Amino acid sequence: MNKLMKTGSVICGGMMAFSFVSSVSAADNNTNGETTVNSEITQGEVTLAVDAETNFGSKELAPIVDFGEKDIIFKVTDYSGTTNGYTITAKLGDADTTRSLRIGTSELSNTDATEVVAEATHDVGENEGSVKAALKYTGATETRAFTSVINWELTKASTTDIAE
């Protein structure tokens, strides 16, 4: 009888172990799940960055002192998603009757803002470009360092979606 009990215990224990293994295996076979992902894209800023300084160097005093042309680099960054194109205007921050400062083909004055860049479209993000600046003094009578300040302004164009 002792032997029979031992055999029955082994069989019963074996069946319990088999049942336990079966139930664990069924739980491991669950391969379904669900996750909800939420996000939102919001309107960003529109900014203008222009070279902080342009140095034309030095020339000797003469009736006409032509410093030639230099590039001024600009960057329009637009993360608004609401504009399609932009205009950049410029005007001088000071008056000097001997100075002629052109941006592209536009002569700058110290009273009126002049359009110097007009882009019909642009991309979301950074849009880089450059404009030619030409500096000339006519009738200067003294030798000294001249400093001119250009005031820039960015105007956004139409309120349609821009290309990505």
C-alpha positions in Angstrom: 0.0 0.0 0.0 2.9 2.3 0.8 4.1 1.7 -2.7 0.7 2.4 -4.2 0.5 5.7 -2.3 3.9 6.7 -3.5 2.9 5.9 -7.1 -0.4 7.8 -6.7 1.4 10.8 -5.2 3.8 10.9 -8.0 1.1 10.6 -10.6 -1.1 13.2 -8.9 1.9 15.5 -8.4 2.9 15.0 -12.0 -0.6 15.9 -13.2 -0.6 19.0 -11.0 2.8 20.0 -12.3 1.6 19.4 -15.9 -1.6 21.5 -15.2 0.5 24.3 -13.8 2.9 24.3 -16.8 -0.2 24.2 -19.1 -1.7 27.3 -17.5 1.5 29.3 -17.5 2.0 28.5 -21.1 -1.5 29.8 -22.0 -0.7 33.1 -20.3 2.5 33.5 -22.4 0.6 33.2 -25.6 -1.3 36.5 -25.2 0.2 38.7 -28.0 -2.4 41.5 -28.2 -2.2 45.1 -26.7 -3.2 48.6 -27.4 -1.5 52.0 -26.8 -3.0 55.4 -27.6 -0.4 58.0 -28.8 -1.3 61.7 -28.5 0.5 64.7 -30.0 -0.1 68.3 -31.1 1.8 70.5 -33.5 1.6 74.2 -32.4 2.4 77.4 -34.2 6.0 78.6 -33.9 7.7 81.9 -34.4 8.8 83.8 -37.5 12.2 85.5 -37.1 14.7 87.5 -39.2 18.4 87.3 -38.5 20.8 89.5 -40.5 24.6 89.8 -40.4 25.4 92.0 -37.4 28.3 93.8 -39.1 29.6 94.3 -42.6 33.1 95.9 -42.9 33.9 97.6 -46.2 37.5 98.3 -45.1 39.3 101.6 -45.7 40.0 103.8 -48.7 41.9 107.1 -49.2 40.0 110.4 -49.2 38.9 111.4 -52.7 36.0 113.3 -54.4 34.2 109.9 -54.7 35.2 107.1 -52.4 33.6 103.9 -53.8 33.8 100.9 -51.4 32.3 98.5 -53.8 29.9 95.7 -52.9 29.6 93.2 -50.0 27.1 90.5 -49.3 24.8 90.7 -46.3 23.5 87.3 -45.3 20.0 87.0 -43.9 17.9 84.1 -42.5 14.2 84.0 -42.2 13.1 81.2 -39.9 9.4 80.4 -40.0 7.7 77.7 -37.9 4.3 79.3 -38.0 2.7 77.3 -40.8 0.6 80.3 -41.7 2.5 82.3 -44.2 3.7 81.8 -47.8 6.4 84.3 -48.7 7.9 87.3 -47.1 9.2 90.8 -47.7 12.3 92.4 -46.1 12.5 96.1 -46.0 15.4 98.3 -44.9 16.1 101.9 -44.1 19.0 103.8 -42.7 19.1 104.7 -39.0 21.0 108.0 -39.5 21.3 110.8 -42.1 24.5 111.5 -44.1 24.3 113.6 -47.2 27.6 112.3 -48.5 26.8 108.6 -48.2 25.1 106.4 -50.8 24.1 102.9 -49.5 22.3 100.5 -51.9 20.9 97.1 -51.1 20.4 95.3 -54.3 19.1 98.0 -56.7 17.4 100.0 -54.0 18.9 103.2 -52.6 18.3 103.4 -48.8 17.2 106.6 -47.1 16.9 107.5 -43.4 13.2 108.3 -43.7 11.5 105.6 -45.9 11.7 101.9 -45.7 12.6 100.3 -49.0 11.8 96.8 -50.1 15.1 94.9 -50.6 13.9 91.2 -50.7 10.6 89.8 -51.8 10.0 86.1 -51.8 6.7 84.7 -53.1 7.2 81.3 -51.3 9.4 79.7 -48.7 9.7 76.5 -46.7 8.9 75.7 -43.1 12.2 76.2 -41.2 15.3 78.2 -42.1 15.4 80.1 -45.4 18.8 81.7 -46.0 19.7 84.2 -48.6 22.0 87.2 -49.2 21.7 90.7 -50.6 24.4 92.9 -52.2 25.2 96.1 -50.3 27.1 98.9 -52.2 28.7 101.8 -50.3 29.9 105.1 -51.8 30.8 108.5 -50.4 30.6 111.6 -52.6 32.0 114.9 -51.4 33.4 113.7 -48.1 35.8 116.4 -46.8 37.4 114.7 -43.7 39.1 111.5 -42.8 37.4 109.5 -40.1 35.6 106.2 -39.5 32.1 106.1 -40.7 29.4 103.9 -39.2 25.9 103.4 -40.7 23.1 101.5 -39.2 20.6 99.6 -41.3 17.2 98.9 -39.8 15.6 95.8 -41.2 12.0 94.6 -41.0 10.4 91.4 -42.0 6.8 91.3 -43.3 4.9 88.1 -43.7 3.0 87.5 -46.9 -0.3 85.7 -47.4 -1.9 83.5 -44.7 -1.9 80.2 -46.6 -0.2 77.0 -45.6 3.4 77.0 -46.5 5.3 74.1 -48.1 6.9 71.5 -45.9 
